[in-house]
Amino acid sequence: MADNQPVLVLIGLDPRVSHRANEAMRIGLGVVSGENEVTFVLRGPGVHLLDADTDDLVDGDDIAKFRASLKALGIPFHVEETAVPADPDWNVDGHPIVPVSLERIADLVRRSRRALVF
């Protein structure tokens, strides 16, 4: 496995009920700061990390801060296409997203150097 393969951070935990979704994003941001390529994947309830109202999220202030840092770095979230909420306030900040199928998520995991799954 080549060292130039990305580290994958897969977040499926619901940030409305678990602080671990925030921790996953924080850890991924730390890996990025070490000049590593990181692929962030949100699946299932993990897509709520991009909810507009961070007051409904555990660690909402931190989530907003980490999202802003990732956006400033131009790092997109790969988002499970069937889990994208219909709510017009979802991803109101316009964070870059890449809709992906479950099959593509599995491919991203296979092609990663390491996978952190939350």
N, CA, C and O of each residue as an XYZ file, in Angstrom:
472
protein
N       0.834     -1.167      0.000
C       0.000      0.000      0.000
C       0.886      1.239      0.000
O       1.800      1.344      0.818
N       0.635      2.155     -0.882
C       1.471      3.342     -1.030
C       1.169      4.377      0.041
O       0.031      4.518      0.488
N       2.223      5.109      0.448
C       2.056      6.160      1.448
C       1.284      7.354      0.917
O       0.823      8.181      1.705
N       1.130      7.469     -0.403
C       0.416      8.611     -0.957
C      -1.096      8.410     -0.975
O      -1.834      9.286     -1.425
N      -1.557      7.264     -0.489
C      -2.991      7.032     -0.409
C      -3.555      7.841      0.752
O      -2.865      8.050      1.750
N      -4.793      8.296      0.636
C      -5.359      9.131      1.699
C      -5.719      8.336      2.947
O      -5.880      7.116      2.922
N      -5.835      9.073      4.021
C      -6.414      8.555      5.255
C      -7.906      8.832      5.144
O      -8.300      9.937      4.773
N      -8.735      7.855      5.458
C     -10.177      8.009      5.348
C     -10.777      8.182      6.732
O     -10.480      7.410      7.643
N     -11.614      9.184      6.892
C     -12.366      9.389      8.131
C     -13.835      9.185      7.776
O     -14.441     10.017      7.101
N     -14.399      8.080      8.235
C     -15.784      7.714      7.951
C     -16.615      7.987      9.197
O     -16.385      7.395     10.252
N     -17.584      8.891      9.063
C     -18.403      9.297     10.207
C     -19.849      8.908      9.950
O     -20.507      9.456      9.066
N     -20.331      7.958     10.730
C     -21.715      7.515     10.623
C     -22.507      7.761     11.896
O     -23.707      7.489     11.955
N     -21.825      8.278     12.917
C     -22.504      8.558     14.187
C     -23.311      9.845     14.090
O     -22.950     10.762     13.353
N     -24.388      9.901     14.830
C     -25.293     11.048     14.804
C     -24.767     12.151     15.726
O     -24.727     11.963     16.942
N     -24.366     13.291     15.174
C     -23.834     14.374     16.001
C     -24.900     15.038     16.880
O     -24.573     15.880     17.716
N     -26.160     14.668     16.697
C     -27.226     15.197     17.554
C     -27.278     14.466     18.882
O     -27.886     14.946     19.839
N     -26.623     13.273     18.941
C     -26.677     12.489     20.178
C     -25.316     12.018     20.674
O     -25.208     11.530     21.799
N     -24.279     12.153     19.859
C     -22.960     11.643     20.243
C     -21.877     12.679     19.975
O     -21.831     13.289     18.906
N     -21.015     12.866     20.956
C     -19.880     13.771     20.788
C     -18.795     13.154     19.900
O     -17.888     13.855     19.453
N     -18.885     11.860     19.646
C     -17.844     11.179     18.866
C     -17.811     11.624     17.401
O     -16.761     11.545     16.763
N     -18.934     12.087     16.861
C     -18.933     12.603     15.486
C     -18.043     13.845     15.404
O     -17.270     14.002     14.459
N     -18.160     14.719     16.400
C     -17.302     15.900     16.470
C     -15.841     15.491     16.635
O     -14.961     16.052     15.983
N     -15.584     14.533     17.491
C     -14.205     14.071     17.716
C     -13.605     13.502     16.435
O     -12.420     13.694     16.162
N     -14.411     12.813     15.664
C     -13.918     12.262     14.396
C     -13.484     13.384     13.456
O     -12.435     13.303     12.817
N     -14.307     14.431     13.383
C     -13.956     15.555     12.513
C     -12.703     16.262     13.040
O     -11.843     16.658     12.254
N     -12.595     16.422     14.350
C     -11.424     17.063     14.957
C     -10.159     16.255     14.668
O      -9.127     16.822     14.307
N     -10.237     14.949     14.826
C      -9.077     14.085     14.553
C      -8.691     14.182     13.077
O      -7.511     14.300     12.748
N      -9.676     14.131     12.201
C      -9.398     14.246     10.769
C      -8.734     15.567     10.420
O      -7.821     15.604      9.596
N      -9.184     16.647     11.038
C      -8.567     17.952     10.809
C      -7.119     17.944     11.292
O      -6.249     18.541     10.658
N      -6.860     17.276     12.401
C      -5.484     17.147     12.888
C      -4.607     16.376     11.925
O      -3.440     16.719     11.737
N      -5.154     15.340     11.313
C      -4.392     14.555     10.335
C      -4.085     15.415      9.106
O      -2.991     15.337      8.549
N      -5.049     16.233      8.688
C      -4.848     17.132      7.558
C      -3.712     18.108      7.855
O      -2.887     18.393      6.987
N      -3.674     18.615      9.083
C      -2.646     19.600      9.425
C      -1.253     18.990      9.406
O      -0.262     19.718      9.349
N      -1.162     17.671      9.451
C       0.122     16.994      9.334
C       0.497     16.753      7.883
O       1.357     15.923      7.587
N      -0.148     17.480      6.978
C       0.131     17.413      5.542
C      -0.172     16.045      4.939
O       0.517     15.587      4.027
N      -1.203     15.409      5.459
C      -1.681     14.143      4.905
C      -2.956     14.407      4.125
O      -3.760     15.258      4.505
N      -3.137     13.686      3.047
C      -4.402     13.771      2.336
C      -5.441     12.994      3.143
O      -5.205     11.858      3.554
N      -6.585     13.622      3.360
C      -7.651     12.995      4.129
C      -8.941     13.057      3.322
O      -9.269     14.087      2.732
N      -9.660     11.953      3.304
C     -10.981     11.887      2.690
C     -11.994     11.749      3.819
O     -11.944     10.802      4.604
N     -12.912     12.705      3.888
C     -13.985     12.651      4.883
C     -15.232     12.091      4.219
O     -15.635     12.539      3.146
N     -15.842     11.098      4.876
C     -17.075     10.495      4.369
C     -18.125     10.583      5.464
O     -17.892     10.156      6.595
N     -19.281     11.137      5.124
C     -20.422     11.181      6.034
C     -21.472     10.225      5.501
O     -21.874     10.300      4.340
N     -21.908      9.323      6.374
C     -22.952      8.398      5.947
C     -23.998      8.286      7.029
O     -23.728      8.552      8.200
N     -25.188      7.892      6.634
C     -26.279      7.761      7.595
C     -26.472      9.063      8.370
O     -26.419     10.148      7.791
N     -26.697      8.951      9.684
C     -26.938     10.158     10.476
C     -25.718     11.074     10.610
O     -25.847     12.198     11.096
N     -24.556     10.618     10.194
C     -23.365     11.468     10.221
C     -23.499     12.697      9.336
O     -22.783     13.680      9.530
N     -24.419     12.653      8.356
C     -24.615     13.801      7.469
C     -25.100     15.032      8.231
O     -25.014     16.151      7.726
N     -25.607     14.829      9.439
C     -26.098     15.959     10.232
C     -24.961     16.846     10.745
O     -25.219     17.885     11.353
N     -23.721     16.455     10.511
C     -22.607     17.356     10.809
C     -22.701     18.628      9.971
O     -22.088     19.638     10.315
N     -23.456     18.592      8.883
C     -23.617     19.768      8.025
C     -24.947     20.488      8.251
O     -25.331     21.346      7.456
N     -25.650     20.142      9.334
C     -26.894     20.840      9.660
C     -26.604     22.310      9.950
O     -25.574     22.648     10.535
N     -27.518     23.171      9.535
C     -27.348     24.609      9.743
C     -27.408     24.969     11.219
O     -26.604     25.768     11.698
N     -28.353     24.385     11.942
C     -28.549     24.726     13.353
C     -27.644     23.863     14.226
O     -28.009     22.750     14.606
N     -26.468     24.384     14.537
C     -25.521     23.613     15.347
C     -25.934     23.568     16.814
O     -25.330     22.834     17.597
N     -26.963     24.345     17.208
C     -27.458     24.275     18.590
C     -28.056     22.907     18.882
O     -28.086     22.478     20.036
N     -28.533     22.218     17.851
C     -29.122     20.887     18.024
C     -28.071     19.781     18.034
O     -28.404     18.609     18.215
N     -26.799     20.149     17.840
C     -25.729     19.159     17.779
C     -24.934     19.154     19.082
O     -24.695     20.207     19.672
N     -24.530     17.977     19.523
C     -23.620     17.884     20.654
C     -22.312     18.529     20.192
O     -21.844     18.232     19.093
N     -21.730     19.377     20.978
C     -20.483     20.078     20.607
C     -20.671     20.954     19.367
O     -19.759     21.078     18.550
N     -21.851     21.561     19.226
C     -22.179     22.334     18.032
C     -21.210     23.461     17.718
O     -20.889     23.685     16.551
N     -20.731     24.182     18.742
C     -19.792     25.279     18.482
C     -18.491     24.760     17.882
O     -17.949     25.353     16.949
N     -17.996     23.655     18.419
C     -16.773     23.059     17.879
C     -16.990     22.549     16.462
O     -16.124     22.701     15.601
N     -18.138     21.949     16.226
C     -18.447     21.430     14.891
C     -18.420     22.558     13.873
O     -17.846     22.406     12.795
N     -19.033     23.684     14.203
C     -19.047     24.832     13.283
C     -17.628     25.313     13.006
O     -17.298     25.653     11.870
N     -16.796     25.342     14.029
C     -15.408     25.787     13.877
C     -14.616     24.822     12.984
O     -13.892     25.259     12.089
N     -14.752     23.521     13.226
C     -14.018     22.528     12.433
C     -14.508     22.512     10.989
O     -13.708     22.384     10.063
N     -15.825     22.643     10.793
C     -16.372     22.711      9.427
C     -15.780     23.892      8.672
O     -15.390     23.773      7.511
N     -15.718     25.036      9.352
C     -15.184     26.240      8.704
C     -13.715     26.045      8.317
O     -13.283     26.491      7.254
N     -12.957     25.380      9.181
C     -11.541     25.131      8.874
C     -11.402     24.221      7.657
O     -10.579     24.476      6.777
N     -12.202     23.167      7.609
C     -12.144     22.244      6.469
C     -12.592     22.933      5.184
O     -12.026     22.695      4.118
N     -13.601     23.778      5.287
C     -14.058     24.512      4.106
C     -12.966     25.450      3.612
O     -12.720     25.542      2.409
N     -12.309     26.150      4.540
C     -11.236     27.074      4.164
C     -10.091     26.334      3.472
O      -9.418     26.894      2.607
N      -9.875     25.084      3.851
C      -8.828     24.272      3.227
C      -9.290     23.641      1.909
O      -8.496     23.028      1.196
N     -10.569     23.794      1.594
C     -11.102     23.237      0.351
C     -11.301     21.738      0.384
O     -11.300     21.082     -0.658
N     -11.472     21.191      1.578
C     -11.637     19.739      1.715
C     -13.124     19.403      1.696
O     -13.866     19.841      2.576
N     -13.568     18.634      0.708
C     -14.991     18.304      0.618
C     -15.367     17.161      1.561
O     -14.518     16.407      2.036
N     -16.655     17.065      1.807
C     -17.207     15.897      2.480
C     -17.814     15.013      1.398
O     -18.615     15.481      0.588
N     -17.438     13.744      1.382
C     -18.109     12.760      0.541
C     -19.331     12.325      1.350
O     -19.194     11.847      2.476
N     -20.502     12.487      0.786
C     -21.741     12.277      1.531
C     -22.548     11.163      0.881
O     -22.776     11.161     -0.328
N     -22.974     10.216      1.712
C     -23.820      9.126      1.208
C     -25.053      9.742      0.550
O     -25.847     10.413      1.209
N     -25.203      9.513     -0.734
C     -26.237     10.195     -1.511
C     -27.651      9.918     -1.023
O     -28.514     10.788     -1.143
N     -27.917      8.741     -0.479
C     -29.272      8.422     -0.016
C     -29.552      8.981      1.380
O     -30.686      8.902      1.852
N     -28.553      9.537      2.039
C     -28.736     10.064      3.386
C     -28.842     11.587      3.426
O     -29.025     12.166      4.497
N     -28.728     12.237      2.273
C     -28.793     13.705      2.236
C     -30.198     14.153      2.633
O     -31.175     13.757      1.998
N     -30.307     14.981      3.686
C     -31.624     15.444      4.123
C     -32.296     16.341      3.084
O     -31.626     17.039      2.322
N     -33.613     16.312      3.065
C     -34.376     17.182      2.166
C     -34.488     18.599      2.724
O     -34.928     19.502      2.011
N     -34.105     18.811      3.962
C     -34.184     20.107      4.628
C     -33.366     21.158      3.863
O     -32.170     20.960      3.650
N     -33.982     22.262      3.449
C     -33.250     23.283      2.695
C     -32.150     23.964      3.517
O     -31.261     24.598      2.948
N     -32.201     23.840      4.831
C     -31.155     24.427      5.683
C     -29.940     23.519      5.834
O     -28.951     23.908      6.454
N     -30.005     22.319      5.276
C     -28.857     21.429      5.364
C     -27.753     21.971      4.476
O     -28.000     22.333      3.326
N     -26.562     22.029      4.990
C     -25.377     22.526      4.292
C     -25.590     23.946      3.759
O     -25.180     24.280      2.648
N     -26.235     24.760      4.576
C     -26.524     26.146      4.193
C     -25.235     26.955      3.989
O     -25.242     27.952      3.267
N     -24.133     26.534      4.620
C     -22.860     27.233      4.454
C     -22.183     26.894      3.124
O     -21.153     27.476      2.782
N     -22.754     25.963      2.386
C     -22.211     25.618      1.075
C     -20.879     24.891      1.130
O     -20.022     25.074      0.265
N     -20.713     24.064      2.155
C     -19.479     23.270      2.225
C     -19.420     22.367      0.995
O     -20.437     21.780      0.626
N     -18.278     22.241      0.361
C     -18.208     21.366     -0.821
C     -18.523     19.911     -0.448
O     -17.954     19.353      0.491
N     -19.432     19.325     -1.202
C     -19.779     17.923     -0.968
C     -19.656     17.151     -2.275
O     -19.762     17.701     -3.371
N     -19.429     15.858     -2.108
C     -19.384     14.930     -3.229
C     -20.366     13.812     -2.898
O     -20.069     12.980     -2.041
N     -21.528     13.767     -3.552
C     -22.467     12.672     -3.289
C     -21.862     11.346     -3.747
O     -21.317     11.251     -4.847
N     -21.964     10.326     -2.896
C     -21.395      9.015     -3.228
C     -22.374      7.903     -2.849
O     -23.163      8.032     -1.913
N     -22.299      6.830     -3.593
C     -23.101      5.637     -3.311
C     -22.394      4.803     -2.243
O     -21.234      5.051     -1.912
N     -23.099      3.824     -1.716
C     -22.474      2.905     -0.753
C     -21.331      2.139     -1.407
O     -20.322      1.854     -0.761
N     -21.483      1.811     -2.671
C     -20.427      1.102     -3.390
C     -19.173      1.971     -3.499
O     -18.053      1.482     -3.350
N     -19.374      3.258     -3.760
C     -18.229      4.175     -3.862
C     -17.570      4.357     -2.497
O     -16.348      4.482     -2.414
N     -18.360      4.374     -1.431
C     -17.785      4.466     -0.081
C     -16.896      3.259      0.178
O     -15.791      3.399      0.702
N     -17.375      2.074     -0.188
C     -16.570      0.858     -0.011
C     -15.277      0.964     -0.810
O     -14.223      0.535     -0.340
N     -15.348      1.526     -2.000
C     -14.155      1.713     -2.828
C     -13.187      2.699     -2.171
O     -11.977      2.475     -2.185
N     -13.701      3.775     -1.601
C     -12.845      4.742     -0.909
C     -12.122      4.101      0.281
O     -10.955      4.392      0.543
N     -12.831      3.230      0.987
C     -12.210      2.516      2.118
C     -11.080      1.622      1.600
O      -9.985      1.614      2.162
N     -11.344      0.882      0.542
C     -10.323     -0.007     -0.019
C      -9.094      0.758     -0.493
O      -7.977      0.253     -0.380
N      -9.271      1.936     -1.009
C      -8.169      2.712     -1.578
C      -7.453      3.595     -0.557
O      -6.535      4.333     -0.914
N      -7.862      3.525      0.695
C      -7.237      4.381      1.710
C      -6.063      3.657      2.380
O      -6.010      2.429      2.450
N      -5.142      4.465      2.862
C      -3.986      3.933      3.581
C      -4.398      3.492      4.978
O      -3.962      2.448      5.462
N      -5.233      4.286      5.614
C      -5.786      4.006      6.938
C      -7.232      4.438      6.919
O      -7.613      5.322      6.152
N      -8.034      3.823      7.753
C      -9.435      4.219      7.886
C      -9.770      4.398      9.356
O      -9.547      3.510     10.179
N     -10.307      5.559      9.663
C     -10.815      5.842     11.006
C     -12.330      5.844     10.895
O     -12.903      6.662     10.176
N     -12.974      4.938     11.597
C     -14.418      4.762     11.453
C     -15.102      5.101     12.765
O     -14.792      4.543     13.818
N     -16.037      6.028     12.671
C     -16.795      6.468     13.853
C     -18.269      6.316     13.588
O     -19.088      6.629     14.452
